[in-house]
């Protein structure tokens, strides 16, 4: 008996580093994945990042369609 993956999945993310000067010092957000079929998924991700000393920030939205064959 095989188990199928969840139809809908939501995850959170928190990361930070000061090693790369052009990247945010802290970044957090959410990602949602939906199984369109057994071999295809759609993912959406939102991230909010703040740079050193909170002088600047950015908002990033990405999407992905994955198909296994």
PLY file of the C-alpha trace (Angstrom):
ply
format ascii 1.0
element vertex 69
property float x
property float y
property float z
element edge 68
property int vertex1
property int vertex2
end_header
0.00 0.00 0.00
1.53 3.31 -1.07
0.84 6.64 0.56
0.35 9.71 -1.57
1.97 13.06 -0.70
-0.17 15.75 0.93
-2.35 17.70 -1.49
-1.50 21.10 0.08
1.53 22.00 2.19
2.50 25.30 3.90
5.92 25.94 5.42
7.67 28.86 7.07
11.24 30.04 6.70
13.65 32.11 8.80
17.25 32.70 7.83
20.04 35.14 8.49
23.69 35.82 7.78
26.07 38.76 7.64
28.60 36.91 5.46
27.33 38.33 2.15
27.11 42.15 1.93
24.63 42.25 -0.99
22.16 39.83 0.63
19.63 40.53 3.41
20.91 40.11 6.97
17.61 38.49 8.00
14.88 37.02 5.83
11.58 35.33 6.66
8.48 34.18 4.82
6.04 31.47 3.82
5.84 28.91 1.04
2.77 27.03 -0.15
2.85 23.93 -2.36
-0.15 22.37 -4.08
-0.11 18.96 -5.80
-1.83 19.52 -9.15
-1.50 15.84 -10.07
0.53 12.90 -8.79
3.53 14.13 -10.81
3.03 17.91 -10.94
3.17 20.57 -8.22
2.77 24.31 -8.01
4.71 26.28 -5.37
4.45 29.94 -4.31
6.88 31.63 -1.92
6.97 35.05 -0.22
10.09 36.35 1.55
10.70 39.63 3.37
14.34 40.56 3.91
15.99 43.34 5.91
19.51 44.54 5.32
22.14 45.60 7.86
20.87 48.13 10.43
17.38 47.88 8.84
18.20 50.74 6.45
16.58 48.95 3.54
14.27 45.97 2.98
12.94 43.89 0.11
9.96 41.71 -0.66
10.41 38.72 -2.94
7.72 36.52 -4.53
8.56 33.41 -6.53
6.55 30.65 -8.17
7.50 27.23 -9.50
5.84 24.48 -11.46
7.53 21.09 -11.11
6.80 18.05 -13.26
8.30 14.61 -12.68
8.63 12.22 -15.58
0 1
1 2
2 3
3 4
4 5
5 6
6 7
7 8
8 9
9 10
10 11
11 12
12 13
13 14
14 15
15 16
16 17
17 18
18 19
19 20
20 21
21 22
22 23
23 24
24 25
25 26
26 27
27 28
28 29
29 30
30 31
31 32
32 33
33 34
34 35
35 36
36 37
37 38
38 39
39 40
40 41
41 42
42 43
43 44
44 45
45 46
46 47
47 48
48 49
49 50
50 51
51 52
52 53
53 54
54 55
55 56
56 57
57 58
58 59
59 60
60 61
61 62
62 63
63 64
64 65
65 66
66 67
67 68
